[in-house]
Amino acid sequence: MWFITRRRHEEELAAAKAEIQRQRRRANDAEDRANTAEFNRAQILRQLAEADATNRRLSGRNLELGERLTALAESDPEYAADLETQLAEAREALAVETKRAEHLQRRLDDAVGLSAKGIADSSRWQPGYKPKADAS
């Protein structure tokens, strides 16, 4: 037969009650997290269903507008010719701006010493720069 003192019994009982409380808190926390996750999943599913419905509606509308645009372009040759003219003008403007940008890039390269001749002495824009001596 085993006998324990009252003090030891009370200590073990207090430790067991503390463990029960700790486990109860863990269970409550886990239940709260599960409820939150379930709520979030339901909310996300609802939002995705709404987004899908909106996407389907807009996709149908987009197709309809594309068909109308095609019909307008085909039914009005002057409109189609005007669009072609605008497209040609835009391409010409792009070519002019591309040429201008290339010219400006060359001028910038020359200004900072990156011309086709190679990198110039950079001491003009890097004070204290000393080029490496040739290892001949």
N, C-alpha and C positions, 0 to 999 in steps of 0.2 A: 504494500500500500504506500502511496506517495502523499506526503503532506507538504503544503507550502504555507508560508507565512501570509498573514492578511495583507501586509504591506506589499509583498511580491504579487499577490493576487490583484490588488488594486492597481499596481503599476502595469501589469499585463492587461488588465481590463481597460485601463486608460489608453494604452498603446493600441489595443484592438479597436476601441471606439474612434481613435484618431485615424486609424487606417480605414475604417468604414466611412468616415466623413470624407477622407481623401478620395476614396473610390467613388463615393456618391457625387462629389464635385466633378471628377473626371467623366462620369457617366452623363451628368447634366451638361457639361461642356460639349461632349461629343454629340449629344442630342441637339443642342443649340446649333452646332456647326452643320449637322445633317439637315436640320430644318432650313437654315440659311441657304445651303447648297441647293436644296429642292426648290426653294422660292426663286433663287437666281436662275436655275435651269428653266423653270416655267416662264419667267420673264424673258429670257433669251429666246426661247422657242416662240413666244408670242411676237417678239420683235423681228425674228427671222421670217416668220410667216407674213407679217405686214410688209417687210422689205421685199419678199418674193412676190407678193401680190402687186406691189407698186412697180417692181421691175417688169413683171409680165404686162401690166397695163401700159407702161412707158414703151416697152419694146413693140407692142402692137401699134401704138400711136406713132412711133418712129417709122415703122414700115409704111403706115398709111401716108405719112408726110413725104416719105421718099417716093412713093408711087405718084403722089400729086405733083411733086417737083419734076419727076420724069415726064409726066403727062404734060405739064406746062412747057417744059423745054422742047418736047416733041411737037406740041401744038402751035408754038409760036416761034417760027424760024428766026425772026428778028431778035427775039430774046436770046435764043441760042447763039446767034452771031454776035450779039452784044457781049455775052459771057465769054465767048472765044476771044473777042477783042480785049476785054478786060484781063483775061488770062495772059495774052501775049504782052500787054503793057506791063503786067506784074513781073513777067519773066525778064523783060528788058530792064526794068528798074532793078531787079535782083542782080543782073549782070553788071550794071553800072555800079551798084553799091559794093559788089564783090571786088571789082577792079579797084575801087576807091580804098577799100579796106586793105587790099594787098599792097597798094602804094603806101598807105600810112604805116603798115607793118614794116615795110622796107625802110622807111624813114626812121621809125623807132629803132630798128636794128642798127642802122647807121649811127644814130645818136648815142646809143649805149655801147657801141663798139662790137656789135655782133654781125658785121657785114660779111659778105661772101669771102672777103680776104682772110677771115679768121678773127679770132677774138683779139681785140686791141688791148693795149696797156690799160688796165682798169683803174689805175690810180686816180683818174679824173673823178670817178664817182665812188671810189673806195679809199678814203684817206688812210694812209699808213700801210697800204697794200704793197707788198714787195714780191715781184715775180720770182719763181724758183729758178735757180741757176741751171743751165743746161748741163746734163750729165754726159759730157762728151769724153 
